[in-house]
Amino acid sequence: MKEYYGALCTKVYESDKSVANNKELDFYLSFANGKKVLEPMCGNGRMLIPFMQKGIDIEGFDMSEEMLKMCMEKGKKLDLEPIVSKQRIEDFISEEKYDLVMIPIGSFSLVPETLVDRSLQNMKSVLASDGKLLITIVTTPDEVEEIPEWLKTNELVIDEELIKEYRKVHYKEDEKVLFIQLKYESIVDEQLVKTELMDFPIRVYGLGEFEDLLKRNGFKDVVIHTVKDGYGEGNVFQVFEISI
Ligand SMILES: C[S@@+](CC[C@H](N)C(=O)[O-])C[C@H]1O[C@@H](n2cnc3c(N)ncnc32)[C@H](O)[C@@H]1O
């Protein structure tokens, strides 16, 4: 059966993305001082937990129970109680207004094309009138290494459980979708005890294309920031700073 950010996928994510890198963190923190913050698609709290540690008033939501569970457990170890809930961005409604809504690490590219406008409208409806929305997307790749057959891409041991990750990759250029399939295997005492399959389609965008999409959705001011070394030495990513 297919799962989405299930238990095994969550353990692998947590193993190398437990806490946001300092450069990335500092960028988002620079918008957050004294603000009421919402992090849609907050996952394991990679960003939300360090925000809480800095005393920022932040809430989050995510559609994956396992990622939220990881976020809560991580918070508990630090005597924190993250305010997170299980919700989908395309269905998110709230009476609350937030000064800052942020969706880091390209997560918005996980929203299927048919739900993008609806999701953006939901975010707009919870922004304070002078609030800001910070969004990252996965940008159109220069080239894609197609992986037609299962290829092992990760292997780790956590508490005597061996987890193997395999993937297939196909770029559907006409749909601008990087279609990744993931398979996770849990092996305990040399026995395969669980397999998790996950479809992981990523909608990739050109920067101009995404800016047009934001304008079409009624967002007025759009500033594109470039964050150098944000995810670690040598990489660069862009963040859209959007006002209504
Ligand atoms: C790449 S992880 C990012 C997690 C976290 N924001 C971070 O910075 O590490 C993407 C997250 O988006 C969540 N997600 C994907 N589609 C979603 C949707 N439609 N509504 C809410 N959450 C979603 C997944 O469950 C996953 O936890």
The ligand as an SDF file (V2000), in Angstrom:
LIG
                    3D

 27 29  0  0  0  0  0  0  0  0999 V2000
   10.0720   18.2170    2.4500 C   0  0  0  0  0  0  0  0  0  0  0  0
    9.0450   18.0450    3.8840 S   0  0  0  0  0  0  0  0  0  0  0  0
    9.3720   19.5640    4.6600 C   0  0  0  0  0  0  0  0  0  0  0  0
    9.0890   19.5830    6.1200 C   0  0  0  0  0  0  0  0  0  0  0  0
    9.4730   20.8870    6.8350 C   0  0  0  0  0  0  0  0  0  0  0  0
    8.7200   22.0180    6.3460 N   0  0  0  0  0  0  0  0  0  0  0  0
   10.9500   21.2020    6.7070 C   0  0  0  0  0  0  0  0  0  0  0  0
   11.2830   22.3620    6.4840 O   0  0  0  0  0  0  0  0  0  0  0  0
   11.7700   20.3100    6.8480 O   0  0  0  0  0  0  0  0  0  0  0  0
    7.4620   18.3220    3.1370 C   0  0  0  0  0  0  0  0  0  0  0  0
    6.2880   18.2060    4.0930 C   0  0  0  0  0  0  0  0  0  0  0  0
    5.1100   18.6330    3.4030 O   0  0  0  0  0  0  0  0  0  0  0  0
    4.0220   17.8370    3.8390 C   0  0  0  0  0  0  0  0  0  0  0  0
    2.9560   17.9450    2.8380 N   0  0  0  0  0  0  0  0  0  0  0  0
    3.0120   17.5520    1.5410 C   0  0  0  0  0  0  0  0  0  0  0  0
    1.8650   17.8770    0.9220 N   0  0  0  0  0  0  0  0  0  0  0  0
    1.0790   18.4910    1.8550 C   0  0  0  0  0  0  0  0  0  0  0  0
   -0.2290   19.0730    1.8120 C   0  0  0  0  0  0  0  0  0  0  0  0
   -0.9310   19.0600    0.6920 N   0  0  0  0  0  0  0  0  0  0  0  0
   -0.7250   19.6400    2.9330 N   0  0  0  0  0  0  0  0  0  0  0  0
    0.0070   19.6450    4.0870 C   0  0  0  0  0  0  0  0  0  0  0  0
    1.2430   19.0980    4.1900 N   0  0  0  0  0  0  0  0  0  0  0  0
    1.7740   18.5340    3.0800 C   0  0  0  0  0  0  0  0  0  0  0  0
    4.6130   16.4520    3.9810 C   0  0  0  0  0  0  0  0  0  0  0  0
    3.8200   15.6350    4.7890 O   0  0  0  0  0  0  0  0  0  0  0  0
    5.9930   16.7770    4.5630 C   0  0  0  0  0  0  0  0  0  0  0  0
    5.9890   16.7350    5.9630 O   0  0  0  0  0  0  0  0  0  0  0  0
  1  2  1  0
  2  3  1  0
  2 10  1  0
  3  4  1  0
  4  5  1  0
  5  6  1  0
  5  7  1  0
  7  8  2  0
  7  9  1  0
 10 11  1  0
 11 12  1  0
 11 26  1  0
 12 13  1  0
 13 14  1  0
 13 24  1  0
 14 15  1  0
 14 23  1  0
 15 16  2  0
 16 17  1  0
 17 18  1  0
 17 23  2  0
 18 19  1  0
 18 20  2  0
 20 21  1  0
 21 22  2  0
 22 23  1  0
 24 25  1  0
 24 26  1  0
 26 27  1  0
M  CHG  2   2   1   9  -1
M  END
$$$$
